[in-house]
Amino acid sequence: MHHYPSASDLPWREILHPGAKLACSQMTSEPMALIASLANALAQTPPPHMPASLLIGTPFSTATQALPQDMAIATFGGMGAAATMARSRRLTVFPIHYSVSEHWCTKYAADVALLGLARDAATGRLYLGASHGYAIKAARTAKIVVAEVNAMAPCVHGGELPEDLSLTHIVESSYPLVESLTPTAGATERAIATHVATQVQDGATIQIGIGSLANAVAEGLAGHRRLSIHTGLMTEPLWALVMSGAADNSCRRDYPGVSVISAIYGNAALYRVVELNQAVRMAPPAVTHGITSLAALPRFTAINSGLEVDLYGQVNSELAGGRYVGGIGGLNDFVRGAAASLNGLSIIALPARRRGRNGDISGIVSRLSGPATISASDADMVITEFGVASLRGASRAQRAMRLIAIAHPDDREQLEGALASLDIT
C-alpha cells in the first residue's frame, strides 16, 4: 500500500489506463478531494489515458462536474446533486432498486475503486465514513483501490472497513462533509404531516425520506412513542425523535435500542454525535432495503413522496417536465417491504399541487407524465393536504374516487371528466 499526504500527490498516470471504469463512494462518503485530484490530472493527461466512466450512484456534491465532458458519469437517477449536474452534462442513468445495488455493482466490474473513509483516532481502524452502500463490493472487484481518509468524517458502527480488503493507495484529507440544506416546511407540508401522523401507530418502525415535507413528517411524529427507525438517511429531524424519546427502538428484535440506517445526512453537529454512537448502526443495502429484513420489522411504515400519482394509484418519482429529477432508489424496496411486514403501511405523501416552470402542476393526475416508479399493484396509501386515500384492497373505481377526493379542489372536475376515457370500473 502506498501512502500519500494529500490527493494531489497521487500518481494518476500509473493508476489509470485507457477505457478504465471507475466506481466511487457516494452520498456523504463522496471522496471530493480524490475527485478534484482526478479532474486536475485528466486536464493535463493526454486523451489515451482517459477513463471510460465513473459510477457515483447518488452524488451529494457537484465535484464530478470538473471531470472532462467526454467522460461518462453514471448515477442511479436524478437524486442528490445529479439533477443539477444533468443540466450541464450528460449523465448515464441506471434505474435500479437500491437493495440490489451491491450485486449490480459487482456486474459493473470497476477497474478502479475510489473510497471515502474515516479513521478512529483511538484505534486507527478505518470506517466507511457517513455512508454505506456498494463501495465495498466495488473495491472487491477492482484491480486498484484508492482510499481517501477524511479527518472530519465520522466513524459509525456497522461501517467498519473489512480488514481483508486491500488498499492500493491511501491519501489523507480534512474538510467538512456535505450538509443538508432543506427549506423550512410551509403550511402545506405541515398539513400533510398532520394527516400522516394520524396513520402512524405507536410502536411502528418508520422509514422517512428527505426534504422539507419529510422533515415536517418527522417533526409531526414527536408525540408518538416506542417508534423504531430503519431508514436510508438519518437526518436531523429523525435524530430529534431519538433524542426526545419518541423513537427508542424498543420494539425491534434485530437491534434493540438501535436506529439502523444506510447513511447520515445533516449538519456538522449530527456528524459529530453519530461518531461511534451505540444508538446508531449503518448497514449495507441488503439489510437497510432488503425485503427479508424489512418484512421482519414490526409494523414497518414507509413514508415517501412522489412527483405525481395517477387515478390507478401508480406513482412517478423520476421524471418532471421530461427531465430526470428523481429516481427509483429505495422507494420500491420500502413500499414492498411495508406490504410484507405484519401490519405494515406504505404512505406516499405529496402536495395536491406543486410549482412548475409554467404554473402549478397537479399532484393527482389522470395519466402519468413519466414512468410508473410504483405500480398500481403496489399502491397502498396516498396523502395530500386535503386528506387520506387508502388504496390497498380497493377496486379501480374506488381508487379513482378516493384520489380525486384528495386532489386540489380546482382539479377535481377535470379528473372526474377523465374517468370515462380511462375505462376505470
C-alpha positions as CSV (number, residue, x, y, z in Angstrom):
1,M,0.0,0.0,0.0
2,H,1.3,3.4,-0.9
3,H,0.6,6.3,1.5
4,Y,0.4,10.0,0.4
5,P,-0.1,13.1,2.5
6,S,-2.7,14.5,0.0
7,A,-4.7,13.6,-3.0
8,S,-2.7,15.9,-5.2
9,D,0.3,13.5,-4.8
10,L,-1.4,10.5,-6.4
11,P,0.3,9.0,-9.5
12,W,-2.8,9.0,-11.7
13,R,-0.8,8.1,-14.8
14,E,0.1,4.8,-13.1
15,I,-3.4,4.3,-11.7
16,L,-5.5,4.9,-14.8
17,H,-5.5,3.1,-18.1
18,P,-7.4,3.9,-21.3
19,G,-11.1,2.9,-21.1
20,A,-10.9,2.1,-17.3
21,K,-14.2,2.0,-15.4
22,L,-14.2,3.8,-12.0
23,A,-16.6,3.4,-9.1
24,C,-16.8,5.9,-6.3
25,S,-18.2,6.1,-2.8
26,Q,-21.4,8.1,-2.8
27,M,-23.6,10.4,-0.7
28,T,-21.9,11.7,2.4
29,S,-18.8,9.5,1.9
30,E,-18.1,11.0,-1.5
31,P,-14.3,11.5,-1.7
32,M,-14.3,15.0,-3.0
33,A,-10.5,15.5,-2.7
34,L,-9.9,12.4,-4.8
35,I,-12.4,13.6,-7.4
36,A,-10.8,17.0,-7.6
37,S,-7.3,15.5,-7.9
38,L,-8.6,13.2,-10.7
39,A,-10.1,16.1,-12.6
40,N,-6.9,18.1,-12.4
41,A,-4.9,15.1,-13.6
42,L,-7.2,14.4,-16.5
43,A,-7.0,18.0,-17.6
44,Q,-3.2,17.5,-18.0
45,T,-3.3,13.9,-19.3
46,P,-3.3,13.0,-23.0
47,P,-6.6,11.6,-24.2
48,P,-5.3,7.9,-24.4
49,H,-5.3,7.9,-20.6
50,M,-9.0,8.9,-20.4
51,P,-11.2,6.6,-18.2
52,A,-14.4,5.4,-19.8
53,S,-16.7,6.2,-16.9
54,L,-17.2,6.9,-13.3
55,L,-20.0,5.4,-11.2
56,I,-21.3,7.6,-8.4
57,G,-24.8,6.2,-7.6
58,T,-26.1,9.2,-5.7
59,P,-23.8,12.2,-5.7
60,F,-24.3,14.8,-2.9
61,S,-21.8,17.3,-4.2
62,T,-21.1,18.6,-7.7
63,A,-17.4,17.6,-7.5
64,T,-17.7,15.4,-10.6
65,Q,-18.7,18.5,-12.6
66,A,-15.0,19.2,-13.0
67,L,-14.3,15.9,-14.8
68,P,-14.0,16.1,-18.6
69,Q,-17.2,16.3,-20.5
70,D,-16.4,13.2,-22.6
71,M,-16.0,11.1,-19.5
72,A,-19.3,9.4,-18.7
73,I,-20.8,9.9,-15.3
74,A,-23.1,7.1,-14.2
75,T,-25.8,7.5,-11.5
76,F,-28.8,5.7,-10.1
77,G,-31.1,8.7,-11.0
78,G,-31.5,12.4,-10.5
79,M,-31.3,12.3,-6.7
80,G,-28.9,14.5,-4.7
81,A,-26.8,16.7,-6.9
82,A,-27.4,14.6,-10.1
83,A,-30.3,16.7,-11.3
84,T,-28.2,19.8,-11.1
85,M,-25.3,18.1,-12.9
86,A,-27.6,16.9,-15.7
87,R,-28.3,20.4,-16.7
88,S,-24.7,20.9,-17.8
89,R,-23.5,17.4,-18.8
90,R,-24.9,14.1,-19.9
91,L,-25.5,11.5,-17.2
92,T,-25.9,7.8,-17.7
93,V,-28.7,6.7,-15.5
94,F,-29.1,3.1,-14.3
95,P,-32.6,2.8,-12.8
96,I,-32.2,0.0,-10.3
97,H,-33.6,-0.9,-6.9
98,Y,-31.2,0.2,-4.2
99,S,-31.5,-3.2,-2.4
100,V,-29.6,-4.9,-5.3
101,S,-27.1,-2.1,-5.9
102,E,-24.2,-4.1,-4.4
103,H,-25.0,-7.1,-6.7
104,W,-25.4,-4.8,-9.7
105,C,-22.0,-3.1,-8.9
106,T,-20.3,-6.4,-9.0
107,K,-21.5,-6.8,-12.5
108,Y,-20.4,-3.3,-13.3
109,A,-16.9,-4.6,-12.6
110,A,-15.0,-1.4,-11.9
111,D,-11.3,-1.4,-12.7
112,V,-10.6,1.3,-10.1
113,A,-12.5,2.0,-6.8
114,L,-12.3,5.4,-5.1
115,L,-13.3,5.1,-1.5
116,G,-14.2,7.8,1.0
117,L,-13.2,6.7,4.5
118,A,-12.9,7.7,8.2
119,R,-10.4,6.7,10.8
120,D,-10.9,6.0,14.5
121,A,-8.2,8.2,16.2
122,A,-8.0,5.8,19.2
123,T,-7.5,2.6,17.4
124,G,-6.5,3.6,13.9
125,R,-9.3,1.4,12.4
126,L,-10.8,2.6,9.1
127,Y,-14.5,3.0,8.6
128,L,-16.8,3.9,5.6
129,G,-17.5,7.4,6.9
130,A,-21.0,8.7,6.8
131,S,-22.4,6.4,4.1
132,H,-22.6,2.7,3.5
133,G,-23.5,1.2,0.1
134,Y,-22.0,-0.5,-2.9
135,A,-18.4,0.8,-2.3
136,I,-17.1,-2.4,-0.6
137,K,-18.4,-4.6,-3.5
138,A,-16.8,-2.2,-6.0
139,A,-13.5,-2.4,-4.1
140,R,-13.7,-6.3,-4.1
141,T,-13.7,-6.5,-7.8
142,A,-11.4,-3.6,-8.7
143,K,-7.8,-4.1,-9.6
144,I,-6.8,-0.8,-7.9
145,V,-8.4,0.7,-4.7
146,V,-7.6,4.3,-3.9
147,A,-8.8,5.5,-0.5
148,E,-9.2,9.0,0.9
149,V,-9.3,9.2,4.7
150,N,-11.1,12.4,5.7
151,A,-10.2,13.5,9.3
152,M,-13.7,15.2,9.6
153,A,-15.7,12.1,8.6
154,P,-17.4,10.2,11.4
155,C,-16.8,6.6,12.3
156,V,-20.2,4.8,12.6
157,H,-20.8,1.4,14.0
158,G,-21.6,-1.1,11.2
159,G,-19.4,0.8,8.8
160,E,-16.1,-0.9,9.7
161,L,-13.9,-1.4,6.6
162,P,-13.3,-5.2,6.2
163,E,-9.8,-6.0,7.4
164,D,-9.1,-8.3,4.5
165,L,-9.8,-5.5,1.9
166,S,-6.5,-4.4,0.3
167,L,-6.0,-0.7,-0.4
168,T,-3.6,0.1,-3.2
169,H,-3.2,3.8,-2.4
170,I,-4.3,5.9,0.6
171,V,-4.3,9.6,1.0
172,E,-5.1,12.0,3.9
173,S,-7.6,14.9,3.7
174,S,-9.6,17.1,6.1
175,Y,-12.7,19.0,5.0
176,P,-16.4,19.3,6.2
177,L,-18.9,16.8,4.8
178,V,-21.7,18.0,2.6
179,E,-24.5,19.3,4.8
180,S,-28.2,19.2,4.1
181,L,-29.9,22.5,3.2
182,T,-33.6,21.7,3.3
183,P,-36.1,24.6,3.0
184,T,-38.3,25.2,6.0
185,A,-41.7,23.4,5.7
186,G,-44.6,25.6,4.8
187,A,-48.3,25.4,5.7
188,T,-49.0,22.7,3.0
189,E,-46.2,20.4,4.2
190,R,-47.4,20.8,7.8
191,A,-51.0,20.0,6.9
192,I,-49.8,16.8,5.1
193,A,-47.7,15.9,8.1
194,T,-50.7,16.2,10.3
195,H,-52.6,13.7,8.2
196,V,-49.6,11.3,8.1
197,A,-49.2,11.4,11.9
198,T,-52.8,10.0,12.3
199,Q,-51.9,6.9,10.3
200,V,-48.6,6.0,12.1
201,Q,-49.1,3.7,15.0
202,D,-47.1,3.9,18.3
203,G,-44.6,1.1,18.2
204,A,-44.2,1.3,14.4
205,T,-40.8,1.0,12.6
206,I,-40.6,4.1,10.4
207,Q,-38.7,4.9,7.2
208,I,-38.8,8.6,6.0
209,G,-37.2,10.2,3.0
210,I,-35.5,13.6,2.9
211,G,-36.7,17.1,2.0
212,S,-38.9,19.8,3.6
213,L,-42.0,17.5,3.5
214,A,-40.1,14.6,5.1
215,N,-38.8,16.8,7.8
216,A,-42.3,18.1,8.6
217,V,-43.5,14.5,8.8
218,A,-40.7,13.6,11.2
219,E,-41.4,16.6,13.4
220,G,-45.1,15.7,13.3
221,L,-44.3,12.3,15.0
222,A,-42.9,13.9,18.1
223,G,-45.9,12.9,20.1
224,H,-45.6,9.2,19.2
225,R,-43.9,6.6,21.4
226,R,-41.9,3.4,21.0
227,L,-41.0,4.2,17.4
228,S,-38.1,2.5,15.7
229,I,-36.0,3.9,12.9
230,H,-35.0,1.8,9.9
231,T,-34.3,4.1,7.0
232,G,-32.0,5.2,4.2
233,L,-30.8,8.5,5.7
234,M,-30.5,9.6,9.3
235,T,-31.5,13.3,9.3
236,E,-31.6,15.9,12.0
237,P,-35.4,15.7,12.4
238,L,-35.2,11.9,12.8
239,W,-32.3,12.2,15.3
240,A,-34.6,14.7,17.2
241,L,-37.1,11.8,17.6
242,V,-34.4,9.7,19.1
243,M,-33.3,12.4,21.5
244,S,-36.8,13.2,22.6
245,G,-37.5,9.5,23.4
246,A,-40.3,9.2,20.7
247,A,-38.0,6.8,18.8
248,D,-36.4,4.5,21.3
249,N,-36.2,1.4,19.0
250,S,-37.6,-0.7,21.8
251,C,-39.9,-2.8,19.6
252,R,-37.3,-4.1,17.2
253,R,-35.9,-7.5,17.7
254,D,-32.8,-7.4,15.4
255,Y,-31.0,-4.4,17.0
256,P,-32.9,-3.4,20.2
257,G,-32.4,0.3,21.1
258,V,-30.5,1.0,17.8
259,S,-31.5,3.0,14.7
260,V,-30.4,1.2,11.6
261,I,-29.6,3.4,8.6
262,S,-27.7,3.5,5.3
263,A,-26.2,6.9,5.7
264,I,-26.2,10.1,7.7
265,Y,-27.1,13.4,6.1
266,G,-27.4,16.5,8.2
267,N,-25.2,19.3,9.8
268,A,-21.8,19.2,11.4
269,A,-23.4,18.6,14.8
270,L,-25.2,15.5,13.6
271,Y,-22.0,14.1,12.1
272,R,-20.3,14.6,15.4
273,V,-23.0,13.0,17.5
274,V,-23.1,9.7,15.5
275,E,-19.4,9.2,16.0
276,L,-19.2,5.6,17.4
277,N,-22.6,6.2,19.0
278,Q,-24.1,2.9,20.2
279,A,-27.6,4.1,19.3
280,V,-26.8,4.2,15.6
281,R,-25.8,1.5,13.2
282,M,-25.0,1.7,9.5
283,A,-25.8,-1.4,7.3
284,P,-25.4,-2.4,3.7
285,P,-28.3,-2.1,1.2
286,A,-29.3,-5.8,1.6
287,V,-30.1,-5.0,5.3
288,T,-31.5,-1.5,5.1
289,H,-33.5,-2.1,2.0
290,G,-33.8,-5.9,1.5
291,I,-37.2,-7.5,1.6
292,T,-36.3,-10.1,4.1
293,S,-35.0,-7.6,6.6
294,L,-38.0,-5.2,6.1
295,A,-40.6,-8.0,6.3
296,A,-39.3,-8.9,9.8
297,L,-39.7,-5.4,11.2
298,P,-42.8,-4.7,13.4
299,R,-45.4,-2.5,11.7
300,F,-42.9,-1.2,9.1
301,T,-44.2,2.1,7.9
302,A,-42.6,3.6,4.8
303,I,-43.3,7.3,4.3
304,N,-42.1,8.7,1.0
305,S,-43.1,11.2,-1.7
306,G,-43.5,11.3,-5.5
307,L,-44.0,13.8,-8.3
308,E,-47.5,12.6,-9.3
309,V,-50.0,9.9,-8.7
310,D,-52.5,8.8,-11.3
311,L,-56.0,7.5,-10.8
312,Y,-54.8,3.9,-10.8
313,G,-52.5,4.6,-7.9
314,Q,-49.3,4.5,-9.9
315,V,-46.6,6.9,-8.8
316,N,-44.0,8.7,-10.9
317,S,-41.0,9.8,-8.8
318,E,-38.5,10.1,-11.6
319,L,-39.3,12.5,-14.4
320,A,-40.7,16.0,-14.3
321,G,-41.1,18.1,-17.5
322,G,-39.1,15.5,-19.4
323,R,-36.1,15.8,-17.1
324,Y,-34.8,13.1,-14.7
325,V,-35.1,14.8,-11.3
326,G,-35.7,11.8,-9.1
327,G,-35.2,8.1,-9.2
328,I,-36.1,4.7,-8.0
329,G,-33.6,4.5,-5.2
330,G,-35.1,2.6,-2.3
331,L,-38.7,3.6,-3.0
332,N,-39.9,0.2,-4.3
333,D,-37.9,-1.6,-1.7
334,F,-39.6,0.2,1.1
335,V,-43.0,0.1,-0.5
336,R,-42.8,-3.7,-0.9
337,G,-41.2,-4.2,2.5
338,A,-44.1,-2.4,4.1
339,A,-46.5,-4.7,2.3
340,A,-44.6,-7.8,3.5
341,S,-44.4,-6.5,7.1
342,L,-47.1,-7.6,9.6
343,N,-49.5,-4.6,9.9
344,G,-47.1,-2.6,7.7
345,L,-48.1,0.5,5.7
346,S,-46.7,2.4,2.8
347,I,-47.6,6.1,2.5
348,I,-47.0,8.4,-0.5
349,A,-47.3,11.9,0.7
350,L,-47.3,14.8,-1.7
351,P,-48.8,18.3,-2.2
352,A,-52.1,18.3,-4.2
353,R,-50.3,20.9,-6.4
354,R,-46.6,21.7,-6.9
355,R,-45.0,24.6,-8.7
356,G,-43.8,24.1,-12.2
357,R,-42.0,26.3,-14.7
358,N,-45.3,27.4,-16.3
359,G,-47.5,27.4,-13.2
360,D,-48.9,25.0,-10.7
361,I,-49.0,21.3,-11.6
362,S,-51.5,18.8,-10.1
363,G,-50.1,16.0,-8.0
364,I,-53.1,13.8,-8.7
365,V,-53.4,13.2,-12.5
366,S,-55.4,11.1,-14.9
367,R,-52.3,9.8,-16.6
368,L,-48.6,9.9,-15.5
369,S,-46.2,12.2,-17.5
370,G,-43.3,9.9,-16.7
371,P,-42.6,6.3,-15.8
372,A,-44.6,4.3,-13.2
373,T,-42.0,4.1,-10.5
374,I,-44.6,2.4,-8.2
375,S,-47.0,0.1,-10.0
376,A,-50.8,0.0,-9.3
377,S,-50.4,-3.4,-7.7
378,D,-48.0,-1.8,-5.1
379,A,-50.3,1.2,-4.3
380,D,-51.2,1.5,-0.6
381,M,-52.0,4.9,0.8
382,V,-51.7,8.4,-0.7
383,I,-51.9,11.6,1.4
384,T,-52.2,15.2,0.4
385,E,-53.1,18.3,2.4
386,F,-56.7,17.5,1.6
387,G,-56.8,14.1,3.2
388,V,-56.1,10.4,3.1
389,A,-56.8,7.9,0.2
390,S,-56.5,4.3,1.3
391,L,-56.0,2.2,-1.9
392,R,-55.0,-1.2,-0.6
393,G,-57.7,-3.7,-1.5
394,A,-59.8,-1.1,-3.3
395,S,-61.2,-1.5,-6.8
396,R,-60.0,0.7,-9.6
397,A,-63.2,2.8,-9.4
398,Q,-62.8,3.2,-5.6
399,R,-59.2,4.2,-6.0
400,A,-60.0,6.8,-8.6
401,M,-62.8,8.4,-6.5
402,R,-60.7,8.4,-3.3
403,L,-57.7,10.0,-5.1
404,I,-60.0,12.6,-6.7
405,A,-61.3,13.5,-3.2
406,I,-57.8,14.4,-2.0
407,A,-56.8,16.3,-5.2
408,H,-56.8,20.1,-5.3
409,P,-60.5,21.3,-5.5
410,D,-59.8,23.1,-8.7
411,D,-58.5,19.9,-10.4
412,R,-61.3,17.5,-9.3
413,E,-63.8,18.3,-12.1
414,Q,-61.2,17.7,-14.8
415,L,-60.2,14.4,-13.1
416,E,-63.8,13.3,-12.9
417,G,-64.2,14.0,-16.6
418,A,-61.1,11.9,-17.4
419,L,-62.6,8.8,-15.8
420,A,-64.7,7.8,-18.9
421,S,-61.7,7.8,-21.2
422,L,-59.7,5.7,-18.8
423,D,-62.3,2.9,-18.7
424,I,-62.0,2.7,-14.9
425,T,-64.7,0.4,-13.4
